[in-house]
Amino acid sequence: MRAFTQLPRSVLILEALGGIVLLIALLTLHELLPLPSPFTGKLALTVMIFAGIVLMLPAAIVMMWRTAKAMAPDLFNTRRSHTRKKGDSHDADH
C-alpha cells in the first residue's frame, strides 16, 4: 500500500482507539496506571486486551483486502497483454 494514511478515517480512528486500549491495559497490568476498581481485575484486563485487538482488526482487514485486489490480476492472469501476437503461443505442440 502506498501510505497507511490512505485508509478510511473511521478505520484509522478504530486503529488508534485499539492502540490506546491496549496501552491502557498494559500500563494497568504493570500497575503504572491506577484505574477504578472495576477495571483492575484480571477479567477486566483480559476484556481490555481483546477489545483492543478487535478494534484493530478493521484496519488489518482493509489492508489485506486492498492487497488482494492489487495482486489478483497477477495471480489469476486476468490482465490481457495488447502486445501479444495472435499466433504467438507458448504451447509445446505448436
Phi, psi and omega in degrees: 000145183297309182210145180293333182284356177277002175288155177302148184301320181296323179292320178295322179294317177297321178298315180295317178297320177297319177295320179295317179297319178294321178295317177297319179296319180294315180294324178289323179298321180269012176058035176265340180234109180284127177244164175301158187304326179293342184257008184254353181283168180296322179295317180295320178294320178297318178296320179295320179295313180294323177296319177298319179294317180297322179293335180272346182297321181302323178295319179295320179294317179297318180294320178293321180297315180294322178294318179296319178295324180288326183271340186303317179299323179284325182287324186252010178052046179268351177281136179259133178270126180277347182269354182285132178282155184295322183270356182283110180230143178264012181287137182289336182281351183261000000 
